């Protein structure tokens, strides 16, 4: 079964839920619509087509959030407070009832880092974060290397 046709797994957080994966497109949109997705968080840069994702989300009446991360490496320390603030707002949106789909290009490196940070901010113990990400998407969990998890822990502790 192709990854695009697998059911989307949602992790409840407060009154909402989080799902993760690769760039949404024609093959994944029906599943997102059936799952009542209402918010997209894009981690792509403008050069990677982030604004096209915004149009796709807005055409469906979904909210769109943008946290541009240019590559798979953890962002530099000088972005910690900015990212922490953005993720705190996003977490509040999820807890308030949003069904948020988090993605980068392939849904692996950047997606795993940000998902880990969100889960830590939501109160998931650090030792359980890899297992929760594996529940959401095993491919992403396989790429959650130590440096990405350490970055997520740093973000959760920032502020």
FENPEJO-V645585 format. One record per residue. N is the residue number from 1. PHI is phi in whole degrees, -180 to 180 (NA if undefined). Layout:
N_PHI ; N_PHI
This chain:
1_NA ; 2_-70 ; 3_-57 ; 4_-65 ; 5_-99 ; 6_-71 ; 7_-62 ; 8_-81 ; 9_-96 ; 10_-112 ; 11_-105 ; 12_-63 ; 13_-140 ; 14_60 ; 15_-91 ; 16_-119 ; 17_-158 ; 18_-121 ; 19_-132 ; 20_-133 ; 21_174 ; 22_-84 ; 23_-50 ; 24_-71 ; 25_-159 ; 26_-53 ; 27_-79 ; 28_-97 ; 29_-59 ; 30_-58 ; 31_-66 ; 32_-65 ; 33_-65 ; 34_-63 ; 35_-85 ; 36_62 ; 37_-58 ; 38_-132 ; 39_-146 ; 40_-118 ; 41_-113 ; 42_-99 ; 43_-104 ; 44_-75 ; 45_-80 ; 46_-60 ; 47_-64 ; 48_-90 ; 49_97 ; 50_-57 ; 51_-70 ; 52_-69 ; 53_-66 ; 54_-57 ; 55_-61 ; 56_-60 ; 57_-65 ; 58_-65 ; 59_-61 ; 60_-97 ; 61_80 ; 62_-90 ; 63_-74 ; 64_-132 ; 65_-116 ; 66_-134 ; 67_-129 ; 68_-72 ; 69_-124 ; 70_-78 ; 71_-159 ; 72_-75 ; 73_-71 ; 74_-57 ; 75_-62 ; 76_-69 ; 77_-56 ; 78_-67 ; 79_-102 ; 80_-54 ; 81_-67 ; 82_-59 ; 83_-67 ; 84_-59 ; 85_-62 ; 86_-63 ; 87_-67 ; 88_-63 ; 89_-65 ; 90_-64 ; 91_-62 ; 92_-62 ; 93_-64 ; 94_-64 ; 95_-58 ; 96_-80 ; 97_126 ; 98_-69 ; 99_-107 ; 100_-99 ; 101_-103 ; 102_-102 ; 103_-151 ; 104_-123 ; 105_-78 ; 106_-97 ; 107_78 ; 108_-113 ; 109_-73 ; 110_-62 ; 111_-61 ; 112_-62 ; 113_-62 ; 114_-70 ; 115_-61 ; 116_-62 ; 117_-63 ; 118_-61 ; 119_-65 ; 120_-63 ; 121_-63 ; 122_-78 ; 123_100 ; 124_-71 ; 125_-60 ; 126_-53 ; 127_-66 ; 128_-95 ; 129_-58 ; 130_-58 ; 131_-68 ; 132_-66 ; 133_-67 ; 134_-62 ; 135_-62 ; 136_-72 ; 137_-166 ; 138_-55 ; 139_-60 ; 140_-68 ; 141_-61 ; 142_-63 ; 143_-100 ; 144_-81 ; 145_-73 ; 146_-54 ; 147_-66 ; 148_-75 ; 149_-69 ; 150_-62 ; 151_-62 ; 152_-60 ; 153_-65 ; 154_-64 ; 155_-64 ; 156_-64 ; 157_-88 ; 158_-67 ; 159_95
